[in-house]
Amino acid sequence: MNSFGDNIKELRMKKGFSQEVFAKEIGVHVTNLSKYERNLSNPSFEIAQKMAAVLEVSLDTLAYGNDKASSTIQDNELLHLFNKSQKLSKEQQNTVKDLLSAFLFKSNIQQQLTS
């Protein structure tokens, strides 16, 4: 997986933006953009949102590249919840998995009973 800075640079170049043009589009100095691309600094959330909008990608793509869950999970709220759950302890993650498994099991049984 590429670093955040590598993703910014790769996506910027795919769009054909120079650092100067892209920096102006997102409202930062070119020096700051250079630091983001070299992983010396991280942009604020607002700047990252502007980057994603200008590059016409999701924040997830900007942060993680193309090999990620959003390529299969289309509901952004669900994807956000899954991402947040990854920051939980292992025990809490197992609880989330158990709850989701139980809900899906119940839903499957209900479908079978109504069919």
Secondary structure, 3 states (H helix, E strand, C coil): CCCHHHHHHHHHHHCCCCHHHHHHHHCCCHHHHHHHHCCCCCCCHHHHHHHHHHHCCCHHHHHHCCCCHHHCCCCHHHHHHHHHHCCCCHHHHHHHHHHHHHHHHHHHHHHHHHC
